[in-house]
Amino acid sequence: MQQKTVHQDLRNKSVHKLFVSYLIPAVLGMLLMSVNIIIDGVMVSRGVGEHALAGVNVALPAFSIIFSISLWIGMGGATLYSIALGENKVDRARSIFSQSMILAVVIVGILMVICLWRLEDLANIFGANEVILPYTLDYLNILLTFGIIYVLENVLSIFIRNDGNPKLAMLGLILTALLNIVFNYVFIFIYGWGVEGSALATIISAAIGFVVLLAHFFRKNSVLKWSKLHFKWKIVKDILIIGFPSFVTEMSVAIITIGFNLAFIHNAGETGVAAFAMVNSVHSMALLIFFGVGAALQPLASFNYGAQLFDRLKSALRIAILTALIFGVIAVLVGLFFGEYIVMLFDVKNDFLLTLTINGISLFFLQYLFLGFNIVYAEYYQSIRQTAKSTMIILSRGLILVLPLLWILPKWLGVNGIWLVPVAAEAITMLGVLVMNRDKIKEVSLRKA
């Protein structure tokens, strides 16, 4: 039986082979999704202009908030789901899935109503000025009205991956990304709908991707099924607690994007925001690849934790760390040697903007030497229900260090200081994780002695 085979593989198959089987679909899906983000930026830049690109970038924190909620519920619920499967508690696993989907709808629905009520105030908080405000409002209005579709697609994709079907989860991401590219071209260049067209492309492609993912429920002997809904506060609380690090990750992205936009506005005007928008688009691509490594680790870590297969758990962690470090080195080399070619995709005609962006990529990308390590460890601790450690890593690299560094480094190094902020934050966080793990090893050694 298919269901039985999937769970036997998680218990018995080589950890290395299992990790690769989850890694390839996760990274390929994330890679295409991230390339899609860059193409979005390129199309807006070429089809509407650099002020429109800056306006969309200012609106991106709202997208990060929506994405963060989907990860909060999705990762929290899916972690509990995989642990329950490891414990052979199928009914509990199905109940967790049902409660997670409804919880996502309720939370996002309430938030969207509040945000639409004070839309212009929200845009101003995100850093919009009078030049880019109209573009920001156009994008936010569409995104917030229909954002629930994107959330449901993402939550369902996470559960499908945890139910042993990473290929369908990848297919959903790939289809969504490809359709988004097509719709962006049609809506911006053919119909002339501007940034509203770009936002509509995101939502419509997500809706189609969601429909495709529903095919999983026709899979023979799939564990993932809708159960009769009984809200249990203990399960809801566990979903929110375990998923909280994922929420913090994306919320940190939203907050620090606002911080960077304000820093560039202050130091380099709208041109600085446009430069950051381009670099941030490419960064979103790299970041999603590292999240793909974490996504490959999570089902294996959660299942083996639930099944108490701790040697397999440690093996999966080691493989994920090595993979993230290799990807990090490759990303840095791409930034150093191919940064100019990446920026040329955006059809930049302003010489100052071109120079500023190329220099920004070479500096900003140095963070990837440390970022992957931090993301994998945060994902690992979340997957085994050590939420406090995971949250601490995420807060350190995303807020605790970044916000003061955004104030300090530009005073010393000017605009270059802004680009180097995430590099310093990731390096310090990695050092902290290494010290934390060294202390843990010493503690174990003393206990054995």
TABEL-V797304 format. One record per helix or strand of 3 or more residues. SS is the DSSP state (H for helix, E for strand). FROM is the first residue (numbers start at 0). LEN is the number of residues. If there is no record, write none. Layout:
ss={SS:SS}
from={FROM:FROM}
len={LEN:LEN}
This chain:
ss={H:H:H:H:H:H:H:H:H:H:H:H:H:H}
from={1:14:49:89:118:132:165:193:232:309:350:386:401:414}
len={11:33:37:28:8:30:25:25:74:35:33:14:12:34}
